[in-house]
Amino acid sequence: MEQDELISKSQLKRDHHALQALGAKLVKLSEVQLSKLPLTERSREAIAAAYRLKHGPLQRQLRHLAHVLEDEDQEALRNTLAELEAPTQQASRRFHELERWRESLLSEGSPAIDKLLVMYSQIERARVSMLVHAAKSSLPREATQGARLLFKYLSENVK
């Protein structure tokens, strides 16, 4: 009995669904990003065909793309895709870190400013205090603007 015969039908379905998910990710990439991936011309054509489809036809094309991707070096493809996604994930992590700092500064006040100064010595205490005070303003428009300015200051100075 060969190795292929030992794979269950359920495992084959899971593998196919994973390839469909990979195909859906590929369809969302720009042409520049796609050009960096190790794909055959057949796969590139299947991805290009999916660009202009919606709903049912797109789902059929993704199933077709999953079959086409079976012939690709999936490990190399996933590794390259992870490298392409890394900068986006880093930017997202940084954004969330800045959001946490802002929320901490607004809710805790002076103790949070002290923590921030310990971690980032280039921060100006007076500037942060002024921005926190502005963000806590009783006027909604000024509070929103103050919160934005605080976030902008943090994004420029927390590195």
Buried (B, 14 or more C-beta within 10 A) or exposed (E): EEEEEEEEEEEEEEBBEBBBEBBBEBBEBEEEBBEEBEBEEEBBEBBEBBEEBEEEEBBEBBBBBBEBBEEBEBEEBBEBBEEBEEEEEEEEEEEEEBEEBBEBBBEEBEEBBEBBBEEBEEBEEEEBBBBBEBBBBEEEEEBEBBBBBBBEBBBEBBE
